[in-house]
Amino acid sequence: MILLLATNNPGKIAEIKSIFANHEVFSLKEKEIFVDVEENADTFAGNAIKKAREIYEIAKVPVIADDSGLCIDVLSGWPGVFTHRFLGEEATDEQRNNAIIDKMISYDGDQRAAKVMCSMAYYDGTNTIVGEGILRGKISTSRRGENGFGFDEIFETESGVTLAEMTGEEKNKISARYLALMDLKNQLDNL
């Protein structure tokens, strides 16, 4: 099956291609599609479905799109769907991560509990399928690790290491994106 990924993020592309290795998987750039779908839904699933459908209308091949983010328990799920843009579209991962660490400075222990949530949507012109994944952990007190992207360097897993301190292979076995992809893959297999 040909699958088009509604992303140009190299980290996401590598993760998704490794999980769907028996399929022909292409990024938007590889198919010369240069469009940026506005993420303005109020849920991760809503944003993922919107992206999948809009990209499908351009490419007319099955599309996989995702939306994910960091949800901090003590802050009522903030930044949630705004994880990538709560400081504006031009902010860097480092700036966002530093802002989150600063916001969490007065919290400790269980108050630092957080989760990474991911919704992965598939759309083929007829079927809409959504896979969900959640990884629980906490916000670290400092940025740690050299691997990964986004908030990986500030999200500490239950094992005490951040996602950015793991190898790509280790992270891919536990990440919210992996869990969402496996959920989606299982549903696609039963389609």
Beta strands, then each sheet from edge to edge (+ up, - down):
strand 1: 2-5
strand 2: 24-27
strand 3: 63-72
strand 4: 78-79
strand 5: 113-123
strand 6: 128-139
strand 7: 155-157
sheet 1: 2+ 1+ 3+ 4-
sheet 2: 2+ 1+ 3+ 5- 6+ 7-
end
